[in-house]
Amino acid sequence: MTERALAPTAKIGIVGGGQLGRMLALAAARLGLSCHIYSPGEGEPAYEVAAKSTIAPYDDQAALARFAASVDVITYEFENIPAATAEFLQKLKPVRPSPRVLALTQDRLVEKDFVAKLGIGVAPYAQVDDAGALARAVARIGRPSILKTRRFGYDGKGQTTIKEGADLAVAFRSLGGQPSILEGFVPFAMEVSVVAARGLDGEFLAWDVGENVHDNHILDTTTVPARMSPDLLRRATEKAQKIAEALDYVGVLAVEMFLVNGPQGQTLLVNEIAPRVHNSGHWTLDGSVTSQFEQHIRAVCGFPLGSPRAHGPVVMRNLIGDDIKEWRDLLRQPGACLHLYGKTEARPGRKMGHVTFLKV
């Protein structure tokens, strides 16, 4: 499709109706843009704030065609939509980021190969297609290590730790016998992420590196700026830019990394690429000149990118499950900016909102 900038009256199609779609639609509205959400789920958070919504399966080509006809550009809020859906839509309207990016990041093995070929460090890894391959991979990589399904895993889903004494056949079956990847365990000193944007014209801008803490595989807090040397902060951003440019990326992406202490000093290993706005960038809604959500909309529309400058130190905390019950107390705290996602049922592990703490 022709790459062209849109006008502020344009219509944005967003595939996926979760909280990320919700915050994208809100950001688009500030710029005079209206959004059409496409999702198979009922009662999604994004529906409440979008101009239009379509509830239909991802493989319903008639519904997809009607959706594409109603918008000027299409983006997506998460990477687990079928690549075939994005490819079908791209024949009708520009899809940004491209379906190629979506397909690459949906497969952990393909993604690892891509990053490694760029000369960027990653944890040791091996392809695992059956229990025998797992045994050979463990013999080479060692224990502890982490077995992950190649596709459709997030927030700790679709993975298991291979510890000393673990039955490898049982471990492989526990993931449904699906094509998998074994990754060496990284004794990291810190988990960080670079959230950045690349525009339609190739301009690249990144926010300050975030320091992330996870609880039960789900992001708990992001602290900005990360407690790293200026040299490491620069290197982290350079790795993200190298990835974005190699992908000819358009939009916001996040690159998650491990900071590892070693005999030759501290190094950074790339863990994962997220081709979308990211949980560790939620702090930008209140803590920077331009939020990641507005920046993504700017990028996919071909608008000039905004400044990613932070207003100052900031901490973002996710509200998971029953954490939502703290909402009254959080509203009373000076410097606390509360964001609730409109979800009616709090379940363990479910992201119900987040709060950003600004220095006041």
C-alpha positions in Angstrom: 0.0 0.0 0.0 1.1 3.6 -0.6 2.9 5.1 2.4 1.4 8.5 3.0 0.7 10.8 5.8 -3.0 11.2 6.9 -5.0 14.2 8.0 -6.3 14.8 11.6 -9.8 13.8 10.4 -8.6 10.3 9.5 -10.1 7.1 10.9 -7.8 4.6 12.6 -8.6 0.9 12.7 -7.3 -0.9 15.8 -7.3 -4.7 15.9 -7.7 -5.9 19.5 -10.0 -4.4 22.1 -8.1 -4.6 25.4 -6.7 -1.8 27.6 -3.9 -1.0 25.1 -6.5 -0.4 22.4 -8.5 1.7 24.8 -5.6 4.0 25.6 -4.7 4.2 21.9 -8.2 5.3 21.1 -8.2 7.9 23.8 -4.9 9.3 22.5 -6.2 9.4 18.9 -9.2 11.4 20.0 -7.0 14.1 21.4 -5.6 14.5 17.9 -9.0 14.7 16.3 -8.9 11.1 15.0 -11.7 8.6 15.4 -11.1 4.8 16.0 -12.8 1.7 14.9 -12.0 -1.4 17.1 -12.1 -4.9 15.7 -12.1 -7.8 18.2 -13.8 -11.1 18.7 -14.4 -10.5 22.3 -17.5 -9.1 24.0 -17.3 -6.3 26.5 -13.8 -5.2 25.6 -12.4 -2.1 27.4 -11.7 -0.3 24.1 -15.3 -0.4 22.9 -16.4 2.2 25.5 -14.1 5.0 24.1 -14.0 4.3 20.4 -16.3 5.8 17.7 -17.1 2.3 16.3 -16.5 -1.3 17.1 -16.9 -4.6 15.2 -17.2 -7.9 17.2 -16.3 -10.7 14.8 -13.7 -13.6 14.5 -10.3 -12.8 13.2 -10.9 -15.2 10.3 -14.1 -13.6 9.1 -13.0 -12.0 5.9 -16.3 -10.3 5.1 -16.2 -8.6 8.5 -12.5 -7.7 8.0 -13.2 -6.2 4.6 -16.0 -4.0 6.0 -13.7 -2.9 8.8 -10.9 -2.0 6.4 -13.3 -0.1 4.2 -14.3 2.1 7.1 -10.7 3.3 8.1 -7.7 4.9 6.6 -4.9 3.0 8.3 -4.8 -0.1 10.6 -2.7 -1.0 13.6 -3.0 -3.5 16.3 -2.8 -3.5 20.1 -1.2 -6.8 20.7 0.9 -9.3 18.8 -1.2 -12.5 19.1 -3.6 -11.8 16.4 -3.2 -14.2 13.5 -0.6 -13.1 10.9 -3.0 -14.1 8.2 -5.5 -11.5 9.5 -2.9 -8.8 9.2 -1.9 -10.0 5.7 -5.5 -10.0 4.5 -6.0 -6.4 5.9 -2.8 -5.2 4.3 -4.2 -5.9 0.9 -7.0 -3.4 1.6 -5.4 -0.7 3.7 -1.9 0.2 5.1 -1.2 -1.9 8.2 1.4 -0.4 10.6 3.6 -2.0 11.9 3.7 -4.4 9.0 2.5 -8.0 9.0 6.1 -9.1 8.5 6.9 -7.7 12.0 3.9 -9.4 13.5 4.9 -12.8 12.0 8.5 -12.4 13.2 7.6 -11.5 16.8 5.0 -14.2 17.1 7.6 -16.9 16.9 10.2 -16.8 19.7 12.7 -18.9 17.7 12.4 -16.7 14.6 12.7 -13.6 16.7 15.8 -14.9 18.5 17.4 -15.8 15.2 16.6 -12.3 13.8 18.2 -10.5 16.8 21.3 -12.8 16.9 21.9 -12.2 13.2 22.0 -8.4 13.9 25.0 -9.1 16.2 23.0 -8.3 19.3 23.5 -10.5 22.3 20.8 -12.9 23.5 20.6 -15.8 26.0 21.8 -19.2 24.7 18.8 -20.9 23.0 17.9 -24.0 21.0 15.0 -25.2 18.9 12.9 -27.9 20.6 10.4 -29.9 18.5 10.2 -33.1 20.6 11.3 -34.6 23.9 14.5 -35.9 22.3 15.5 -32.5 21.0 14.8 -31.1 24.5 17.2 -33.6 26.0 19.9 -32.6 23.6 19.3 -28.9 24.2 19.5 -29.3 27.9 22.8 -31.2 27.6 24.2 -28.2 25.7 22.6 -25.3 27.5 22.4 -26.8 31.0 20.1 -26.3 33.9 18.3 -24.3 35.1 16.9 -23.3 31.8 13.5 -22.2 30.5 11.3 -24.1 28.0 8.9 -21.8 26.2 6.3 -22.5 23.4 7.4 -20.7 20.3 4.1 -19.0 19.9 1.3 -17.4 22.0 3.0 -16.9 25.3 3.0 -13.8 27.5 3.0 -12.9 31.2 4.6 -16.2 32.1 2.1 -18.3 30.1 3.4 -21.1 27.9 6.7 -21.7 29.7 8.2 -24.0 32.4 11.5 -24.0 34.2 13.8 -27.0 33.7 15.4 -27.6 37.0 17.8 -30.2 38.3 16.0 -33.6 38.4 13.1 -32.4 36.2 11.6 -35.1 33.9 12.2 -33.7 30.5 9.4 -35.7 28.8 6.9 -34.4 31.4 8.1 -30.9 30.9 7.7 -31.1 27.2 4.2 -32.6 27.5 3.2 -29.9 30.0 3.4 -27.3 27.2 1.2 -29.5 25.0 4.0 -30.9 23.0 4.1 -27.8 20.9 7.1 -26.5 19.0 9.2 -24.8 21.6 12.5 -23.1 22.4 14.9 -23.7 25.3 16.6 -20.6 26.7 19.5 -20.6 29.0 18.7 -19.1 32.5 20.2 -15.6 32.7 21.4 -14.5 36.2 20.5 -10.9 35.5 21.2 -8.0 37.8 18.3 -6.0 36.3 15.5 -6.2 33.8 15.1 -3.2 31.6 13.1 -2.1 28.6 13.6 0.5 25.8 10.2 1.9 24.6 10.8 3.8 21.4 9.1 5.0 18.2 10.0 5.1 14.6 8.0 7.3 12.2 6.9 6.8 8.7 9.8 8.9 7.6 12.4 6.8 9.6 12.7 9.2 12.5 13.6 7.3 15.7 12.9 8.6 19.2 13.2 6.7 22.5 12.0 7.4 26.0 14.3 7.0 29.0 15.2 3.4 29.7 12.8 1.8 32.3 13.9 -0.6 35.1 11.3 -3.4 35.5 10.4 -5.6 38.4 8.2 -8.7 37.7 6.0 -10.6 40.2 5.0 -14.1 39.1 6.0 -13.3 35.5 3.8 -10.2 35.4 5.2 -6.7 35.4 4.8 -5.2 38.8 6.7 -1.8 38.6 8.7 0.2 36.1 11.0 2.9 37.4 12.4 5.6 35.2 15.2 6.4 34.8 16.8 2.9 35.2 19.8 2.8 37.6 22.4 2.2 34.8 25.5 4.1 33.7 25.1 6.6 30.9 27.1 4.3 28.6 24.7 1.4 29.2 21.7 3.6 28.8 23.0 4.7 25.4 23.9 1.1 24.4 20.4 -0.1 25.3 18.8 2.6 23.1 21.2 1.8 20.2 20.2 -1.8 20.3 16.5 -0.9 20.1 17.2 1.5 17.2 19.2 -1.2 15.3 16.2 -3.6 15.6 13.6 -1.0 14.6 15.6 0.0 11.5 16.3 -3.6 10.5 12.5 -4.2 10.6 11.7 -0.9 8.8 9.4 -0.4 11.7 6.6 2.1 12.0 5.0 2.7 15.4 6.0 2.2 19.0 7.9 -0.9 20.0 9.5 -2.2 23.2 12.7 -4.1 23.5 13.1 -6.0 26.8 16.6 -6.7 28.0 18.6 -8.3 30.8 21.5 -6.4 32.4 24.1 -9.1 33.2 27.2 -8.8 35.4 30.2 -10.7 34.0 34.0 -10.9 34.2 34.3 -8.4 31.4 31.8 -6.0 33.0 28.1 -5.4 32.5 26.4 -6.5 29.3 22.9 -6.3 27.8 21.1 -9.2 26.3 17.9 -8.8 24.4 15.1 -11.0 25.8 12.0 -10.0 23.7 10.6 -7.6 21.2 7.0 -6.3 21.6 5.7 -4.8 18.3 3.3 -2.4 20.1 2.8 0.0 22.9 4.0 -1.8 26.1 3.1 -2.1 29.7 6.5 -0.8 30.7 5.7 2.4 28.8 2.5 3.3 30.6 4.4 5.8 32.8 4.6 8.0 29.7 0.9 8.9 30.0 1.7 11.2 32.9 5.5 11.3 33.0 6.6 12.5 29.6 5.8 15.2 27.1 4.4 12.7 24.6 2.8 9.4 25.7 3.7 6.1 24.0 0.0 5.9 22.9 0.0 9.3 21.2 3.4 8.6 19.7 2.1 5.4 18.2 -0.9 7.1 16.6 1.4 9.9 15.3 3.7 7.3 13.8 1.1 5.1 12.0 -0.6 8.3 10.7 2.7 9.7 9.3 2.5 12.7 11.7 5.7 14.3 13.2 6.8 12.5 16.3 6.5 14.2 19.7 9.2 14.8 22.3 9.7 11.7 24.6 11.3 13.9 27.3 10.4 12.8 30.8 9.1 15.4 33.3 11.2 13.8 36.0 11.7 10.6 38.0 8.6 8.4 37.9 7.4 5.0 39.0 4.5 3.0 37.4 2.8 0.2 39.3 0.4 -2.3 37.7 -2.9 -3.0 39.5 -3.4 -6.7 39.3 -6.5 -8.5 40.4 -7.7 -7.4 43.8 -5.2 -4.5 43.8 -8.0 -2.6 42.2 -9.6 -2.3 45.6 -7.0 0.3 46.5 -8.4 2.8 44.1 -9.8 5.2 46.7 -6.5 5.3 48.7 -4.5 5.8 45.5 -6.7 8.8 44.4 -5.9 10.5 47.8 -2.1 10.2 47.3 -0.3 13.4 46.1 1.5 12.7 42.8 -0.5 9.5 42.1 -2.1 9.3 38.6 -4.7 6.5 38.5 -5.7 4.8 35.3 -8.5 2.2 35.4 -9.3 0.0 32.4 -13.1 -0.4 32.9 -12.9 -4.1 33.5 -15.8 -5.3 35.7 -14.3 -8.5 37.0 -11.1 -8.7 39.0 -9.3 -12.0 38.6 -5.9 -13.2 39.8 -3.3 -12.1 37.3 -5.6 -9.8 35.4 -4.4 -6.3 34.7 -7.2 -4.0 36.0 -5.3 -0.6 35.8 -2.1 1.1 36.7 -0.9 4.0 38.8 1.9 6.4 38.0 3.7 8.1 40.9 5.2 11.4 40.1 7.6 13.4 42.3 5.7 16.4 43.8 
